[in-house]
């Protein structure tokens, strides 16, 4: 997703009963993830 400061990139896969994700943001940005799946999250 483009922003004035650069791109936000999110990739995720469902694996072994969890959601694995990779998130890249422009410097200084913070992202909040809402996980309604009920599966645990694991940052890669």
Secondary structure, 3 states (H helix, E strand, C coil): CEECCEECEEEEEEECCEEEEEEECCCCCCCCCCCCCCCEEEEC
